[in-house]
Amino acid sequence: ARMALDAAGIAEVKEMDPLSFSLDYTYYGKLQNSEKDGLFAIIDAVFEENVKLTLQCDPESSESVKRMLSEMTGGVCSEDKISVKKTLKKVEI
């Protein structure tokens, strides 16, 4: 039992905002570089005609991430084209 507890680690359940949207391939590299800032994480990418992405961020960062996406794409990826669905997520601390 002790080994199982050690392997599980310490975690908490936290509210997260998954943001889903489509994006032209030309912006994908910029978005990957922006991910390094730690404001969001890319949790899913489907490569079709456009890249269908799902990002995950704290609810407090959600508006900032949506603004950043709109600015990065010159308004192509505007806030009204970004779907937000609040979830609870287990995160390690």
Secondary structure as UniProt FT lines:
FT   HELIX           2..8
FT   STRAND          11..23
FT   HELIX           25..35
FT   TURN            36..37
FT   STRAND          41..47
FT   STRAND          51..57
FT   HELIX           59..61
FT   HELIX           62..72
FT   TURN            73..77
FT   HELIX           79..81
FT   STRAND          83..84
FT   STRAND          87..92
//
